[in-house]
Amino acid sequence: MRIAVASSDGKQVNLHLGKANSLYIYDWNKKDGVVFVEHRKLDIKKTAKHQGSDVLVACEDCDVIISQQFGFKTKLKAEDLGIRLVVEDETPVMEAVDKYIQHYKFMNS
């Protein structure tokens, strides 16, 4: 499973999905656990509105996106792209990733 996290510093989930100019990408599987893949920087204008679609395109290879907040239309567009879930959280990045994985394991047990 590939997880994108909207974070300005890789430490805290602190970006709205539509304004996320920085994404930290992780892979998770039962064998290897959580593995950091890459840091993606996006050309998002801080003053422009409705950039969620641009961020989603950068996450097309991800199954889950964790961000501080997101708009309703962005969630619908994510589903159209095959992104299973957009999650709101405001915790440290690894805490948010671990929390999601624990929830995923619980729901699939």
Secondary structure as a PSIPRED ss2 file (coil, helix, strand):
# PSIPRED VFORMAT (PSIPRED V4.0)

   1 M C   1.000  0.000  0.000
   2 R E   0.000  0.000  1.000
   3 I E   0.000  0.000  1.000
   4 A E   0.000  0.000  1.000
   5 V E   0.000  0.000  1.000
   6 A E   0.000  0.000  1.000
   7 S C   1.000  0.000  0.000
   8 S C   1.000  0.000  0.000
   9 D C   1.000  0.000  0.000
  10 G C   1.000  0.000  0.000
  11 K C   1.000  0.000  0.000
  12 Q E   0.000  0.000  1.000
  13 V C   1.000  0.000  0.000
  14 N C   1.000  0.000  0.000
  15 L C   1.000  0.000  0.000
  16 H E   0.000  0.000  1.000
  17 L H   0.000  1.000  0.000
  18 G H   0.000  1.000  0.000
  19 K H   0.000  1.000  0.000
  20 A C   1.000  0.000  0.000
  21 N C   1.000  0.000  0.000
  22 S E   0.000  0.000  1.000
  23 L E   0.000  0.000  1.000
  24 Y E   0.000  0.000  1.000
  25 I E   0.000  0.000  1.000
  26 Y E   0.000  0.000  1.000
  27 D E   0.000  0.000  1.000
  28 W E   0.000  0.000  1.000
  29 N E   0.000  0.000  1.000
  30 K C   1.000  0.000  0.000
  31 K C   1.000  0.000  0.000
  32 D C   1.000  0.000  0.000
  33 G E   0.000  0.000  1.000
  34 V E   0.000  0.000  1.000
  35 V E   0.000  0.000  1.000
  36 F E   0.000  0.000  1.000
  37 V E   0.000  0.000  1.000
  38 E E   0.000  0.000  1.000
  39 H E   0.000  0.000  1.000
  40 R E   0.000  0.000  1.000
  41 K E   0.000  0.000  1.000
  42 L C   1.000  0.000  0.000
  43 D C   1.000  0.000  0.000
  44 I C   1.000  0.000  0.000
  45 K C   1.000  0.000  0.000
  46 K C   1.000  0.000  0.000
  47 T C   1.000  0.000  0.000
  48 A C   1.000  0.000  0.000
  49 K C   1.000  0.000  0.000
  50 H C   1.000  0.000  0.000
  51 Q C   1.000  0.000  0.000
  52 G H   0.000  1.000  0.000
  53 S H   0.000  1.000  0.000
  54 D H   0.000  1.000  0.000
  55 V H   0.000  1.000  0.000
  56 L H   0.000  1.000  0.000
  57 V H   0.000  1.000  0.000
  58 A H   0.000  1.000  0.000
  59 C C   1.000  0.000  0.000
  60 E C   1.000  0.000  0.000
  61 D C   1.000  0.000  0.000
  62 C C   1.000  0.000  0.000
  63 D C   1.000  0.000  0.000
  64 V E   0.000  0.000  1.000
  65 I E   0.000  0.000  1.000
  66 I E   0.000  0.000  1.000
  67 S E   0.000  0.000  1.000
  68 Q C   1.000  0.000  0.000
  69 Q E   0.000  0.000  1.000
  70 F C   1.000  0.000  0.000
  71 G C   1.000  0.000  0.000
  72 F H   0.000  1.000  0.000
  73 K H   0.000  1.000  0.000
  74 T H   0.000  1.000  0.000
  75 K H   0.000  1.000  0.000
  76 L H   0.000  1.000  0.000
  77 K H   0.000  1.000  0.000
  78 A H   0.000  1.000  0.000
  79 E H   0.000  1.000  0.000
  80 D H   0.000  1.000  0.000
  81 L C   1.000  0.000  0.000
  82 G C   1.000  0.000  0.000
  83 I C   1.000  0.000  0.000
  84 R C   1.000  0.000  0.000
  85 L E   0.000  0.000  1.000
  86 V E   0.000  0.000  1.000
  87 V E   0.000  0.000  1.000
  88 E E   0.000  0.000  1.000
  89 D C   1.000  0.000  0.000
  90 E C   1.000  0.000  0.000
  91 T C   1.000  0.000  0.000
  92 P E   0.000  0.000  1.000
  93 V H   0.000  1.000  0.000
  94 M H   0.000  1.000  0.000
  95 E H   0.000  1.000  0.000
  96 A H   0.000  1.000  0.000
  97 V H   0.000  1.000  0.000
  98 D H   0.000  1.000  0.000
  99 K H   0.000  1.000  0.000
 100 Y H   0.000  1.000  0.000
 101 I H   0.000  1.000  0.000
 102 Q H   0.000  1.000  0.000
 103 H H   0.000  1.000  0.000
 104 Y H   0.000  1.000  0.000
 105 K H   0.000  1.000  0.000
 106 F H   0.000  1.000  0.000
 107 M H   0.000  1.000  0.000
 108 N C   1.000  0.000  0.000
 109 S C   1.000  0.000  0.000
